[in-house]
Amino acid sequence: MHKTWIVTLETYLRQIKSWSFLFMVIGPFLMIGLTVGISYISANSASSSKEVAVISTSKPLRRAYLRQQTDNLNTRITTVSAAEAAVKKNHLAGYLQLSESHQQIRADYHGSSRMASGLKAQTQNFLQQYQQARNYQQAKLTAKQQRLLARTPVLQQHIAKKAGTANLAKTISFWILVTMIYIILITYASIAAQEIASDKGTKIMEIIFSSTTATSYFVGKIGGILLVILTQIIIYLVGGWAGYQIALNSTAVKPLIAENQSLIDAVLHNLLNLNLVYLFLGVIIYTILAAYSGAVVAKAEDASKAAQPVIMLGMFGFFATFPFQNNLDALFVKILSYVPFFSSYFMPMRIINGTVNGWEQLISLLILLAAIALFAGYIGSQYQRLMLQTDNRSFWQHLLHGWRHQD
């Protein structure tokens, strides 16, 4: 056991000290930071060019409009000449000229493009209300008559907000989880195959196998790779938590988080539970298969090619979940939620949607753990023969040869 831990630690340290691991870990954070930074700079630089100035010779009319609408308005510009100059310099999207003639209110918009739909609707609403008030004043209606004329029909929508939020949370959780499994899988399948294949056919392997068992060495190699994967997942969780705390203290983002707090809590609840265990175990079984692929190749440079079948199998599981997001009672989904290599995709999907009980989850988990143990044990028993062989037999030929050899 001591020698297994030595191999595990050596493999782990070699992987995390590499530049590829560093770039792989910080890559998503750099992309998110770059995207947020560019968006922030772009929004600030474009904010002035989206503003609209309000011009009017009637100060009461202009003040009444500004009291109703304040977003994306430039209140500093008050003359037509200044507004036209600002539009030419692209400092304004346009200007709105309000006027009143013979008790009729008029609004003229001047700009390089059409008025924004939201601003247009609010302007029309203001003109209607202001004109109506003028009409009542001119017609000299009593207060009761004005109330009768102002009576409007009522339309209300009654939406089950919690149900809508829960459904959206399930969709977001599903995509985050299966995407994480898929990305980690395709990343570490090649790494595992290369890590095993790099020792292939070397004289040092004969010395190693004379001091420890092939199974212990194989378990140590896989353990080191799995510690690297676990390290990356922990870094992402800590980084995500830190980003969330920074967002909570940001005056620009905090209102948005508060508005969607129930959605965020539901997504976190769907991710930070048994689904994380399925994610890790799913990556383990694919990593073991990728390591076996690296062990059967004759040359280390063929390791990436040998890992392709593992990646294709993972891709099948990833894309197979798409048609069943809204049909979780399908027999196909229930069967694959117990099948190793696919249960890591389908069982979390059922857990997120609440269509599986605790006993079914436990049975699926035990099947997956048993498959990992049996698979690792079988490869460990064949590992010495595979690492010392130099023939060019295929993956399936080695597999059949191993079964016959065991019999």
C-alpha positions as CSV (number, residue, x, y, z in Angstrom):
1,M,0.0,0.0,0.0
2,H,2.9,2.3,0.8
3,K,4.4,1.8,-2.7
4,T,1.0,2.5,-4.3
5,W,0.8,5.9,-2.5
6,I,4.3,6.7,-3.7
7,V,3.2,6.1,-7.3
8,T,0.0,8.1,-6.7
9,L,1.8,11.1,-5.2
10,E,4.5,11.0,-8.0
11,T,1.9,10.9,-10.7
12,Y,-0.1,13.7,-9.0
13,L,2.8,16.0,-8.5
14,R,4.1,15.6,-12.0
15,Q,0.7,16.4,-13.5
16,I,-0.1,19.5,-11.4
17,K,3.3,20.9,-11.9
18,S,2.9,20.9,-15.7
19,W,2.0,24.1,-17.6
20,S,-0.9,22.3,-19.3
21,F,-2.6,21.7,-16.0
22,L,-2.1,25.4,-15.0
23,F,-3.6,26.7,-18.3
24,M,-6.4,24.1,-18.1
25,V,-7.4,25.3,-14.6
26,I,-7.1,29.0,-15.0
27,G,-8.4,29.0,-18.6
28,P,-12.1,29.1,-17.7
29,F,-11.5,31.9,-15.1
30,L,-9.5,33.9,-17.6
31,M,-12.2,33.5,-20.3
32,I,-14.9,34.6,-17.8
33,G,-12.9,37.5,-16.6
34,L,-12.0,38.6,-20.1
35,T,-15.7,38.3,-21.2
36,V,-17.0,40.3,-18.2
37,G,-14.2,42.9,-18.6
38,I,-14.9,43.4,-22.3
39,S,-18.6,43.5,-21.7
40,Y,-18.2,46.1,-18.9
41,I,-15.9,48.3,-21.0
42,S,-18.1,48.0,-24.0
43,A,-21.3,48.8,-22.0
44,N,-19.6,51.9,-20.5
45,S,-18.3,53.1,-23.8
46,A,-21.6,52.6,-25.6
47,S,-23.9,53.9,-22.8
48,S,-23.6,57.5,-23.9
49,S,-24.3,56.7,-27.5
50,K,-27.6,55.0,-26.5
51,E,-29.0,58.1,-24.7
52,V,-31.8,60.3,-25.9
53,A,-32.1,64.0,-25.2
54,V,-35.5,65.6,-24.6
55,I,-36.0,69.1,-26.1
56,S,-39.0,71.3,-25.6
57,T,-39.9,75.0,-25.5
58,S,-42.5,74.1,-22.8
59,K,-40.7,73.5,-19.5
60,P,-43.8,72.0,-17.8
61,L,-44.2,69.5,-20.7
62,R,-40.5,68.5,-20.6
63,R,-40.5,68.2,-16.8
64,A,-43.6,66.0,-16.9
65,Y,-41.9,63.7,-19.4
66,L,-38.7,63.4,-17.4
67,R,-40.7,62.6,-14.3
68,Q,-42.2,59.5,-16.1
69,Q,-39.1,58.3,-18.0
70,T,-35.5,58.6,-16.7
71,D,-33.6,55.6,-18.2
72,N,-31.2,56.3,-21.1
73,L,-32.1,60.0,-21.2
74,N,-29.6,62.8,-21.4
75,T,-31.0,65.7,-19.3
76,R,-28.0,68.0,-19.8
77,I,-28.8,68.8,-23.4
78,T,-31.7,71.2,-23.8
79,T,-31.4,72.8,-27.3
80,V,-31.9,71.4,-30.8
81,S,-28.5,72.6,-32.0
82,A,-26.6,70.9,-29.1
83,A,-28.6,67.7,-29.7
84,E,-27.9,67.6,-33.4
85,A,-24.1,68.1,-32.7
86,A,-24.1,65.3,-30.2
87,V,-25.9,62.9,-32.6
88,K,-23.4,63.7,-35.3
89,K,-20.5,62.8,-32.9
90,N,-22.4,59.6,-31.9
91,H,-22.7,60.8,-28.3
92,L,-26.5,60.5,-28.6
93,A,-28.8,57.9,-30.2
94,G,-31.2,60.8,-31.0
95,Y,-33.3,63.5,-29.5
96,L,-37.0,63.8,-28.8
97,Q,-38.7,67.1,-29.5
98,L,-41.9,67.8,-27.6
99,S,-44.3,70.6,-28.5
100,E,-47.8,71.7,-27.9
101,S,-50.0,73.5,-30.5
102,H,-53.7,74.3,-30.2
103,Q,-54.0,72.0,-27.1
104,Q,-52.5,69.1,-29.1
105,I,-49.3,67.4,-27.8
106,R,-46.8,66.3,-30.4
107,A,-43.5,64.4,-30.2
108,D,-40.9,64.3,-33.0
109,Y,-37.9,61.9,-32.7
110,H,-34.7,62.6,-34.6
111,G,-31.9,60.0,-34.7
112,S,-29.6,57.9,-36.8
113,S,-31.8,54.8,-36.2
114,R,-35.3,53.9,-35.1
115,M,-36.4,54.7,-31.6
116,A,-35.9,51.8,-29.1
117,S,-39.1,49.8,-28.7
118,G,-39.2,50.3,-24.9
119,L,-38.7,54.1,-25.1
120,K,-41.3,54.3,-27.9
121,A,-43.9,52.5,-25.8
122,Q,-43.3,54.7,-22.8
123,T,-43.4,57.9,-24.9
124,Q,-46.7,56.9,-26.5
125,N,-48.1,56.1,-23.0
126,F,-47.0,59.6,-21.8
127,L,-48.4,61.4,-24.8
128,Q,-51.8,59.6,-24.4
129,Q,-52.0,60.4,-20.6
130,Y,-50.9,64.0,-21.1
131,Q,-53.2,64.6,-24.0
132,Q,-56.1,63.0,-22.1
133,A,-55.5,65.3,-19.1
134,R,-55.5,68.3,-21.5
135,N,-58.7,67.1,-23.1
136,Y,-60.4,66.8,-19.7
137,Q,-59.2,70.2,-18.8
138,Q,-60.5,71.8,-22.0
139,A,-63.8,70.0,-21.9
140,K,-64.3,71.2,-18.3
141,L,-65.4,67.7,-17.1
142,T,-66.3,67.1,-13.5
143,A,-64.1,64.8,-11.4
144,K,-66.8,62.1,-11.6
145,Q,-67.0,62.3,-15.3
146,Q,-63.2,62.1,-15.6
147,R,-63.2,58.9,-13.5
148,L,-65.9,57.3,-15.6
149,L,-64.0,58.0,-18.8
150,A,-60.8,56.8,-17.3
151,R,-62.3,53.4,-16.5
152,T,-60.4,50.6,-18.3
153,P,-60.8,46.8,-18.5
154,V,-58.5,44.5,-16.4
155,L,-56.3,41.6,-17.6
156,Q,-54.3,39.6,-15.1
157,Q,-52.0,36.7,-15.5
158,H,-51.6,34.2,-12.7
159,I,-48.3,32.3,-13.1
160,A,-47.0,29.6,-10.8
161,K,-43.7,31.3,-10.2
162,K,-42.1,28.6,-8.1
163,A,-43.0,26.0,-10.7
164,G,-41.5,28.1,-13.5
165,T,-38.4,28.8,-11.5
166,A,-38.0,25.1,-10.6
167,N,-38.2,24.0,-14.2
168,L,-35.6,26.6,-15.3
169,A,-33.4,25.5,-12.5
170,K,-33.6,21.9,-13.6
171,T,-32.7,22.8,-17.1
172,I,-29.7,24.9,-16.0
173,S,-28.5,22.2,-13.6
174,F,-28.8,19.5,-16.2
175,W,-26.7,21.4,-18.7
176,I,-24.0,22.4,-16.2
177,L,-23.6,18.9,-14.9
178,V,-23.5,17.0,-18.2
179,T,-21.2,19.6,-19.7
180,M,-18.8,19.3,-16.8
181,I,-18.7,15.5,-17.1
182,Y,-18.2,15.7,-20.8
183,I,-15.4,18.4,-20.7
184,I,-13.5,16.6,-17.8
185,L,-13.9,13.3,-19.6
186,I,-12.5,14.4,-23.0
187,T,-9.7,16.3,-21.2
188,Y,-8.5,13.5,-19.0
189,A,-9.1,10.6,-21.3
190,S,-6.1,11.7,-23.4
191,I,-4.1,12.5,-20.3
192,A,-4.7,9.1,-18.8
193,A,-3.9,7.3,-22.0
194,Q,-0.7,9.3,-22.4
195,E,0.4,8.8,-18.8
196,I,0.1,5.0,-19.1
197,A,1.5,4.8,-22.6
198,S,4.6,6.8,-21.7
199,D,5.9,3.9,-19.6
200,K,5.2,1.4,-22.3
201,G,8.0,-0.9,-23.3
202,T,10.7,0.8,-21.1
203,K,13.2,-1.2,-19.2
204,I,12.3,0.6,-16.0
205,M,9.0,-1.2,-16.0
206,E,10.7,-4.5,-15.5
207,I,12.5,-3.1,-12.4
208,I,9.3,-1.6,-11.0
209,F,7.4,-4.8,-11.4
210,S,10.1,-6.7,-9.6
211,S,9.6,-4.5,-6.5
212,T,5.8,-4.1,-6.5
213,T,2.8,-5.7,-8.1
214,A,1.4,-4.5,-11.4
215,T,-2.0,-4.0,-9.8
216,S,-0.6,-1.7,-7.1
217,Y,1.4,0.3,-9.7
218,F,-1.7,0.6,-11.9
219,V,-3.9,1.7,-9.0
220,G,-1.3,4.3,-8.0
221,K,-1.2,5.7,-11.5
222,I,-5.0,6.0,-11.7
223,G,-5.1,7.3,-8.2
224,G,-2.7,10.1,-9.1
225,I,-4.8,11.1,-12.1
226,L,-8.0,11.0,-10.1
227,L,-6.4,13.3,-7.5
228,V,-5.6,15.8,-10.3
229,I,-9.2,15.6,-11.4
230,L,-10.4,16.1,-7.9
231,T,-8.1,19.1,-7.4
232,Q,-9.5,20.7,-10.5
233,I,-13.1,20.2,-9.4
234,I,-12.2,21.7,-6.0
235,I,-10.5,24.7,-7.6
236,Y,-13.6,25.3,-9.7
237,L,-15.9,25.0,-6.7
238,V,-13.8,27.4,-4.6
239,G,-13.4,29.7,-7.6
240,G,-17.1,29.7,-8.2
241,W,-17.8,30.4,-4.5
242,A,-15.3,33.3,-4.5
243,G,-16.9,34.7,-7.7
244,Y,-20.3,34.5,-6.2
245,Q,-19.1,36.3,-3.1
246,I,-17.5,39.0,-5.2
247,A,-20.8,39.4,-7.2
248,L,-22.8,39.7,-3.9
249,N,-20.6,42.7,-3.0
250,S,-20.9,44.3,-6.4
251,T,-23.4,47.1,-6.6
252,A,-24.0,46.4,-10.3
253,V,-24.6,42.6,-10.0
254,K,-26.1,42.3,-6.5
255,P,-29.7,43.5,-7.5
256,L,-29.7,40.9,-10.3
257,I,-28.7,38.1,-7.9
258,A,-31.3,39.2,-5.3
259,E,-33.9,39.1,-8.0
260,N,-33.0,35.5,-9.1
261,Q,-31.9,34.2,-5.6
262,S,-34.5,31.4,-5.7
263,L,-33.2,30.2,-9.1
264,I,-29.6,30.3,-7.9
265,D,-30.4,28.4,-4.7
266,A,-32.3,25.7,-6.7
267,V,-29.4,25.2,-9.2
268,L,-26.8,25.0,-6.3
269,H,-29.0,22.4,-4.5
270,N,-29.3,20.3,-7.7
271,L,-25.5,20.3,-8.2
272,L,-24.1,20.1,-4.7
273,N,-25.5,16.7,-3.8
274,L,-25.2,13.1,-4.9
275,N,-24.8,14.4,-8.5
276,L,-21.2,15.4,-7.7
277,V,-20.5,11.9,-6.6
278,Y,-21.9,10.6,-9.9
279,L,-19.8,13.2,-11.8
280,F,-16.6,12.0,-10.1
281,L,-17.3,8.3,-10.4
282,G,-18.3,8.7,-14.1
283,V,-15.0,10.3,-14.8
284,I,-13.2,7.5,-12.8
285,I,-14.6,4.7,-15.0
286,Y,-13.9,6.5,-18.2
287,T,-10.4,7.3,-17.0
288,I,-9.7,3.6,-16.2
289,L,-10.9,2.7,-19.7
290,A,-8.7,5.4,-21.2
291,A,-5.7,4.1,-19.2
292,Y,-6.4,0.6,-20.5
293,S,-6.4,2.1,-24.1
294,G,-3.0,3.6,-23.4
295,A,-1.7,0.3,-22.1
296,V,-2.6,-1.7,-25.2
297,V,-0.8,0.5,-27.7
298,A,2.6,-0.5,-29.0
299,K,4.0,3.1,-29.1
300,A,3.5,6.0,-26.8
301,E,2.7,8.4,-29.7
302,D,-0.4,6.3,-30.5
303,A,-1.9,7.0,-27.0
304,S,-4.1,9.9,-28.2
305,K,-5.5,7.7,-31.0
306,A,-6.2,4.9,-28.6
307,A,-8.2,7.3,-26.4
308,Q,-10.6,8.2,-29.2
309,P,-13.0,5.3,-28.6
310,V,-13.3,6.3,-25.0
311,I,-14.1,9.9,-26.0
312,M,-16.6,8.7,-28.6
313,L,-18.3,6.6,-25.9
314,G,-18.5,9.6,-23.6
315,M,-19.9,11.7,-26.5
316,F,-22.6,9.1,-27.1
317,G,-23.7,9.3,-23.5
318,F,-23.6,13.1,-23.6
319,F,-25.7,13.5,-26.8
320,A,-28.0,10.6,-25.9
321,T,-29.4,12.6,-23.0
322,F,-30.7,15.5,-25.2
323,P,-33.9,13.8,-26.6
324,F,-35.0,12.7,-23.1
325,Q,-34.9,15.9,-21.1
326,N,-38.7,16.1,-21.2
327,N,-39.4,12.4,-21.3
328,L,-37.7,11.0,-18.2
329,D,-40.2,8.2,-17.8
330,A,-38.9,6.5,-21.0
331,L,-37.7,2.9,-20.6
332,F,-34.5,3.8,-22.3
333,V,-33.7,6.5,-19.7
334,K,-34.5,4.1,-16.8
335,I,-32.3,1.3,-18.2
336,L,-29.3,3.5,-18.9
337,S,-29.5,5.1,-15.5
338,Y,-28.2,1.7,-14.1
339,V,-25.7,1.0,-16.9
340,P,-22.1,1.9,-16.1
341,F,-20.5,4.5,-18.4
342,F,-24.1,6.0,-18.9
343,S,-25.5,6.1,-15.4
344,S,-23.3,9.2,-14.7
345,Y,-25.3,11.0,-17.3
346,F,-28.8,9.6,-16.9
347,M,-29.2,9.1,-13.2
348,P,-28.3,12.8,-12.3
349,M,-30.8,13.8,-14.9
350,R,-33.5,11.8,-13.1
351,I,-32.3,13.1,-9.6
352,I,-32.6,16.7,-10.8
353,N,-36.1,16.1,-12.0
354,G,-37.2,14.2,-9.0
355,T,-38.3,11.1,-10.9
356,V,-36.2,8.5,-8.9
357,N,-36.3,7.5,-5.2
358,G,-33.4,6.9,-2.8
359,W,-33.3,3.1,-3.2
360,E,-33.0,3.4,-7.0
361,Q,-30.2,5.9,-6.6
362,L,-28.4,3.6,-4.2
363,I,-28.7,0.6,-6.5
364,S,-27.4,2.5,-9.5
365,L,-24.5,3.9,-7.4
366,L,-23.5,0.4,-6.1
367,I,-23.6,-1.0,-9.7
368,L,-21.3,1.8,-10.8
369,L,-18.9,1.2,-7.9
370,A,-18.9,-2.5,-8.5
371,A,-18.2,-2.0,-12.2
372,I,-15.3,0.4,-11.4
373,A,-13.8,-2.2,-8.9
374,L,-14.2,-5.1,-11.3
375,F,-12.8,-3.2,-14.3
376,A,-9.8,-1.9,-12.3
377,G,-9.2,-5.4,-10.9
378,Y,-9.2,-7.0,-14.4
379,I,-6.9,-4.3,-15.9
380,G,-4.6,-4.6,-12.9
381,S,-4.3,-8.3,-13.5
382,Q,-3.4,-7.8,-17.1
383,Y,-1.3,-4.7,-16.6
384,Q,2.1,-6.3,-16.4
385,R,1.6,-8.3,-19.6
386,L,0.2,-5.3,-21.4
387,M,3.0,-2.9,-20.4
388,L,5.8,-5.4,-21.3
389,Q,4.3,-6.5,-24.6
390,T,5.5,-5.0,-27.9
391,D,3.1,-6.5,-30.5
392,N,0.6,-4.5,-32.5
393,R,-2.6,-6.3,-31.5
394,S,-5.8,-4.3,-31.3
395,F,-7.8,-3.3,-28.3
396,W,-10.3,-6.1,-28.8
397,Q,-7.6,-8.7,-29.5
398,H,-5.9,-7.8,-26.2
399,L,-9.2,-8.0,-24.4
400,L,-10.1,-11.4,-25.8
401,H,-6.5,-12.6,-25.1
402,G,-6.9,-11.4,-21.5
403,W,-10.1,-13.3,-21.0
404,R,-8.6,-16.5,-22.5
405,H,-5.5,-16.1,-20.3
406,Q,-7.7,-15.8,-17.2
407,D,-9.6,-18.9,-18.2
